Amino acid sequence: MARLRMGSCSWKYPSWAGLVYSRAEGIDYLAEYARKYSTVEVDQWFWTLKPSPSDVERYRAAVPEDFRFTVKAPNALTLALTPGKKGAEPVPNPRFLSIAVLGEFLAALEPLRPQVGMVMFQFGYLNRKMMASPAVFLEKLDRFLSEAPAGWPYAVEIRNANWLGLPFFELLRVRHASTVLVQGYWMPPVAEVYDLAAELLEGPVVVRLHGPDRAGMEEKTGGTWDRIVEPRDAELGSVAAMVRRMLKGGHDVFLNVNNHYEGSAPLTIDRISALGLADGEAVDEG
């Protein structure tokens, strides 16, 4: 049976008091969060080479055994260029798709391994200065995935819309890696991408709901994430229908909702649940 897990992108939001948390301060946010949801996205390690042992142990202790983290790998692995010295032109990133860097990250993550649902490699938009062509990118990605340590669940997110073609999804299938479909960031609707790739997808799928205007949402909410400020009813209906198809097709689904999508991730999850999907729901194939 395929399983749906719904959760948010990060969890440390005092304004979720009353929605998720018993109060705004003085609590273990993750422990209370994990009583309500079965998964969460960890983005804080995207900005560092590896997690601290104390954070890994604290997160492990805060959640039940059947809870799952979808973890962003360091962006040191996915940035093709790094800033040059003293305002010079960007230079090639020596850590780009480095197996050594990945190995160190996974070693630090090892105590959390039973609760890791996915290790995600998030690539930003790659222009021609960063990557000569999609073929060159796929060659590098193929080599990286072929050499990545076995036994971990990997997923890839790209933000070049015109690279979301059959060669990309075929590569992921061959390398037994999952896809990350992102709603927002100038990418085509996730349901359209799924229609293109459905026959090639293998294993779990990560769907991230982000929306098109991060700065605009922050202005509208004032950084208080306890109400829907920009409803996306039509999109939610399309996403819910797509998730049902994924589950019927035998794919476990991680549905990660960002506050910036509608204004409040917990309330968006409630709205998705009202469409007939439930966190933790198991669905027979076919």
Sequence and secondary structure as in RCSB ss.txt:
>XXXX:A:sequence
MARLRMGSCSWKYPSWAGLVYSRAEGIDYLAEYARKYSTVEVDQWFWTLKPSPSDVERYRAAVPEDFRFTVKAPN
ALTLALTPGKKGAEPVPNPRFLSIAVLGEFLAALEPLRPQVGMVMFQFGYLNRKMMASPAVFLEKLDRFLSEAPA
GWPYAVEIRNANWLGLPFFELLRVRHASTVLVQGYWMPPVAEVYDLAAELLEGPVVVRLHGPDRAGMEEKTGGTW
DRIVEPRDAELGSVAAMVRRMLKGGHDVFLNVNNHYEGSAPLTIDRISALGLADGEAVDEG
>XXXX:A:secstr
 EEEEEEEE    GGGBTTTBSSSSSS HHHHHHTT SEEEE GGGGSSS  HHHHHHHHHHS TT EEEEE  G
GGT SEE  GGG   EE TTTT HHHHHHHHHHHGGGGGGEEEEEEE     TTT S HHHHHHHHHHHHHHS T
TS EEEE   GGG SHHHHHHHHHTT EEEEEEETT   HHHHHHHHTTT  S EEEEEEES HHHHHHHHTT  
SS SS  HHHHHHHHHHHHHHHHTT  EEEEE HHHHS HHHHHHHHHTTT  TT EE   
